[in-house]
Amino acid sequence: MNIFNSVVRVKILALLYGLEYCEFNYLKEKLNLTDGNLEHHLKKLEEVGFIEQKKSIIGGKVKTSIKITNKGREAFKNYIYEI
């Protein structure tokens, strides 16, 4: 499966590329996605090792932080060079 055949996954990587990490809700709002849709795409990116997710409890609420991995950063950079 080509991870870059989804515009949503490309946008996720583009947002993460310039950040150290971001919160799930930040991505959801920026990309105008539902929880389920974003979770689906994040799972695909995590399966290929392009992102890492870390869940923590802050103030009684679960917070999910997402960051791009070195593998994901390199793959995204190569993808941009190709297009």
C-alpha positions in Angstrom: 0.0 0.0 0.0 1.3 3.4 -0.9 0.9 5.6 2.2 0.9 8.7 0.0 -2.1 7.8 -2.0 -4.3 9.5 0.6 -4.5 13.3 0.6 -5.3 13.2 4.3 -2.2 11.2 5.2 -0.1 13.6 3.1 -1.6 16.5 5.0 -1.0 14.9 8.4 2.7 14.3 7.5 3.0 17.9 6.2 1.6 19.3 9.5 3.8 17.1 11.6 6.9 17.7 9.5 7.3 21.2 10.9 6.4 20.4 14.5 8.1 18.6 17.3 4.8 17.0 18.2 1.1 18.0 18.2 -2.1 17.0 19.9 -4.8 14.8 18.3 -7.4 17.6 18.6 -5.0 20.1 16.8 -4.8 17.7 13.8 -8.6 17.1 13.9 -9.4 20.8 13.8 -6.8 21.7 11.2 -7.8 18.9 8.9 -11.6 19.1 9.6 -11.8 15.4 10.3 -13.9 13.3 12.6 -12.3 11.4 15.5 -12.8 8.1 13.7 -11.4 9.3 10.3 -8.3 10.8 11.9 -7.7 7.6 14.0 -7.9 5.5 10.9 -5.3 7.5 9.1 -3.0 7.8 12.1 -3.2 4.0 12.5 -2.0 3.5 8.9 0.9 5.9 9.4 1.8 4.3 12.7 1.7 0.8 11.1 4.5 1.8 8.6 6.5 3.6 11.3 6.0 7.1 10.0 4.5 8.5 13.3 4.4 7.7 17.0 1.5 8.2 19.3 1.7 8.7 23.0 -1.4 8.7 25.2 -1.4 10.4 28.6 -3.9 11.4 31.2 -4.0 15.1 32.0 -6.7 16.5 34.2 -8.6 13.3 34.0 -8.7 13.4 30.2 -6.8 11.3 27.8 -4.5 13.3 25.6 -2.9 11.9 22.5 0.4 13.4 21.3 1.6 12.6 17.8 5.0 13.1 16.3 6.6 12.2 13.0 9.5 9.7 13.2 12.8 10.0 11.4 11.6 7.3 9.0 8.4 9.3 8.3 10.3 12.6 8.0 12.7 11.0 5.4 9.8 9.4 3.5 7.8 12.6 3.4 10.9 14.6 2.2 11.5 12.0 -0.6 7.8 12.2 -1.6 8.0 16.0 -1.9 11.1 15.7 -4.0 9.3 13.3 -6.4 6.3 15.4 -7.0 
